[in-house]
Amino acid sequence: MKKKKGFTLIEVIVAIAIIGILAATLIPEVTSYTVSANNTKLRAEARMLLNAIELYNASVQGTDLVLSDELTIENIKERDLNNGEGLKEIINKLKSEELKKYTIAELKKLVEEGTIKPSQESSSNP
């Protein structure tokens, strides 16, 4: 009699069940790492942008071109900035569209405290 090589159906089902259990325990951990990494990236971009804004404000000190804390980043991009092309370029290169909705005051809070404003999409979808 010839002996067949291979796995039985029960062995395959047990292996799939074990893989499923491992995946179910690892996916939440990986997701939390992803969220943490995205928050860190957002804070780093905010810090870079805030440094550029402060540099711009220092260069135009004593004029009416100083950027106020109530301005959003989108509004800064649309303003006529005196020698602020570097700032506009940084805003254009931002990968995070979410940061463009922040005001300068919210950027400062994000950099100092790590407080991230809830996104507009998540607040509109219950």
N, C-alpha and C positions, 0 to 999 in steps of 0.2 A: 504494500500500500504506500502510495506517495503522500508525503506530508506537505500540506499547503503552507506557504509562508504568507504572513500579513497580520493585520490587526482585526480583532473581532469588532462588531458593531458596538458592543458595550464598552470596550476599551477606548474607542474613538469618542463616544458620548462622554465618558468620564474625563478624558483629556480636554474636550471642549468646555465642559463644566468648570474644570479647574482654571482654564484660561479666562473664562468669563468672570469667575470670582476674583482672580487677580486683577483683571481690568477694572472691575467695579470698585476695588479698593484703591487703585492707583490713579484713576482719572480725576477724582476730586483734589488730590494732592497736586497733580500737574496743573490743574486749572487754577488753583490758588497761587502757584508759582508764576503762572502766566499773567494773572491780574497784578501781582506784586511787581513783576518786571515792567508791565505797561505803566503802572503808576510811577515807578522810578524813572522811566523814560520821559514821561510827561513832566515830572519835576525837573529833570535835567534840561529839557527844552525850555521850560518856564524860566529857569535860572539864567540860561543863555539869553533869552529874550529880554528879561528884566535888566540884565547887565547892559545890553545894547540900548535899552530905553534910558537907563541912568546915564550912560555915556553921552547919548544925544542930548538929554536935558542939561548935562554939565556944559556941553559945547554951546548951547544957546541961552545960557543963564543970563538973566537981565532983559530978555525979550519976551514978547507975548507968544513965542513958539514953544514954550515949555509944555510938555504933555501932562495933563492932569490925571489923577487917579481914577476918575470916572469914565475915561475913554476906554472903549473896547479895542482889541487888537485890530479888528476889521476896520474900525473907524480911523485908526492911526494910518493904516495903509492908504486910505483914501485922502488923507490930509496932504496939503502942500507943505512938505517938510523942507526947511532950509538946510541943505547939505545933509539930508537924512536918507540918502540913497542906500547906504549900508543897512540902515534899520529896515527899510522897505524890502531889501533883498533877503534879509533874515526872515522877515514875515512871510515872504513868498516861498521860502524853502522849508517852512514848517511842515512837518509830516502830519502833525496832529491838527485836524480841523477843529477839534474841540477847544484847543487853546485860543483860537481866533475869537471865540465867543466870550472869553474872560475879559474883565476890566483889569487895569493895571493894579488896582487895590487887591483884586482877587488873585492876581499873579503873585503879589507879595505874600499873601496869606498861604498860597500853595507852596511857595519856596520855603517859607519859614516854618509852617506847621504841618505841611503835607496834606492839608485839607483840600480835597478834590470836590469841585462843584458837581452835583448830579447832572448828567447829560440831559439835554432837552428831549431826546428820543425816549429815554427810559421814564421820564416824568409824564410824558403824554400817553404812554401805553401802560395801563394799570395791570 
